Amino acid sequence: MSKFLHKSFEEAVAIVNATTKPQAADILLKLYALFKIATQNQENPSSSKPLISAFKANAIFQAKHLNETTSMEQYIAIVEKELNR
C-alpha cells in the first residue's frame, strides 16, 4: 500500500469526521464498512440499538470480499463524490 493512498485515506476520514451536513444512511453504512475493512477492524459492531448493529454488521459482511487497498480507494472515491461537492 502506498504512502500516498494511506495519506489520501486519512484525509478522506478527516473530511467525514468533520462534516456536519447530514448524509444518506446508505452512504454512511458503506463508508463505515469500508473504513472497518481498510483499518482491519472488523469486530462486531456495537450500538445501544440492536437494529443499528444489524445494519452495520450487514454492511461489513457485504464488503468482506474487499482488501485494504480496494477499501481505501472506494472510501476515498465516495468521499470525493458525496462529501466534497
LINRA-V553303 format. One record per pair of residues at least 12 apart in sequence whose ideal C-beta (glycine too) atoms are under 8 Angstrom apart, sorted by sequence separation. I is the first residue (numbers start at 1). J is the second residue. D is the distance in Angstrom with one decimal. If there is no record, write none. Layout:
# LINRA-V553303
I;J;D
I;J;D
This chain:
# LINRA-V553303
45;57;5.5
32;45;7.9
44;57;6.8
16;31;6.1
45;60;7.0
42;60;5.8
13;35;6.9
42;64;7.5
33;56;7.7
37;60;7.3
32;56;6.0
36;60;5.5
29;55;6.0
33;59;3.8
37;63;5.3
29;56;6.8
32;59;5.8
33;60;4.8
36;63;7.7
37;64;7.2
32;60;7.7
40;68;6.7
9;38;6.4
30;59;6.6
33;62;6.6
34;63;6.0
37;66;5.4
25;55;7.9
29;59;4.2
33;63;4.0
37;67;7.7
38;68;5.3
37;68;6.7
34;66;7.4
30;63;7.7
38;71;3.9
37;71;4.0
38;72;4.6
35;71;7.7
34;71;4.6
38;75;6.1
34;72;7.7
34;74;5.4
35;75;6.3
34;75;4.2
31;75;6.2
34;78;7.4
31;78;6.1
30;78;6.3
31;79;7.4
27;78;6.6
27;82;5.4
24;82;8.0
23;82;6.8
23;83;7.2
13;75;7.7
21;83;7.7
9;72;4.2
12;75;5.8
16;79;6.1
5;69;6.7
8;72;7.6
12;76;4.7
15;79;5.5
19;83;5.7
6;72;7.3
9;75;6.3
1;68;6.4
5;72;5.6
9;76;6.0
12;79;4.0
16;83;6.6
1;69;5.4
5;73;7.1
8;76;5.3
12;80;7.5
15;83;5.6
15;84;6.7
1;72;7.4
5;76;8.0
